Amino acid sequence: MERAWEADPSALFAHRLGKSAKELGNSDGSDECPDIWQLDNGDIAVIGRDLTSHYARRLPVGVALAADERLVIIPGNMLSAAKPDIADA
């Protein structure tokens, strides 16, 4: 069955949305780097902690994870900082 949307692995990182983890105090710059990026095809890449196994059995009704999907967590202040960079629908 064909999916309605598929991630394009050839898409490149275009620009960061919001501020870096270091700028927000969420990283010391060594190995903790949550981030949000827009790709050159318009898709969004989110780098965060993989907590799929912790949430998989507690998803809200109507929410599902495919075998090749992961649930990642980022700091709330990171998404708030990205708001001005996210276009309205």
N, C-alpha and C positions, 0 to 999 in steps of 0.2 A: 504494500500500500504506500502510495506517495504521500509525503507529509506536506502540509500547507506552507510550511516554512522550514528551511534547512540552513544551518550555519555554513558560511563559505570559508573554508580553511585558508584560502588564498588572500583573504582581505587583510589589509595592513593597518597598523595603528596610525590614526590620523592626528588626534589631539586628545589631551586629558580633559575630562569634564570635572570642573571644580579645582580643588587644591590637592597637592600631594599629601600622602600620609605623614610625612615629616613636617610639612607646613602646619598640619592640623594637630600635631602632637600625638599621633597614633602610631608612630614608629620612631625608632632611634636611628633609622637609616641603614640598618644592617640586614636583618632578615624578615622584618615585619613590614610588608608593603601592600596593604589593601589599596585598591585603585579602581577608577572608573575611566574607561576610554571609549571614544567614538572611533569606529573603524572607517576606512575610506569608502565602504559601501553603505554607510549609515547605521549599521548594526552597532550594538554596545557590548563591550567586553568588561566584565566585572571580575576583579581579582579579590578573593576573600578567603575566609576559612571554610573549608569543606565540612559542613555539619550534616550532610545528607543522612548518615546513619542515625543521627540523633533525632531528626525530624521526620524521617520517612513514614513512620507508623502514626504520626500525629498531625498529618496534613489536614487542612480544612476540607470540607466536602467540596467536591468539584476541582480540587487541585491534585495533580498527579505528576510523578517523575518518571520519565522514560528511562530505560536501562542506561542510556548514554548521557543522561543529564545529572547534574549535581546541584544541590542547594548550598549556596555560599552566603556567608554573613559578612557584612561590612559595617564599620562604625556609622551610627546615625548621622554624626556631624559631617561625614564625608558626602553622603547623599544631599544633605542640606546645602553644603558648599557648592555642589554641582548644579543646583537648581537654576541659577542664572544662565548656565551654559546649555540647558535643555530646552529645546524649542517647544512651544505650545502646539498641541495637536491641530 
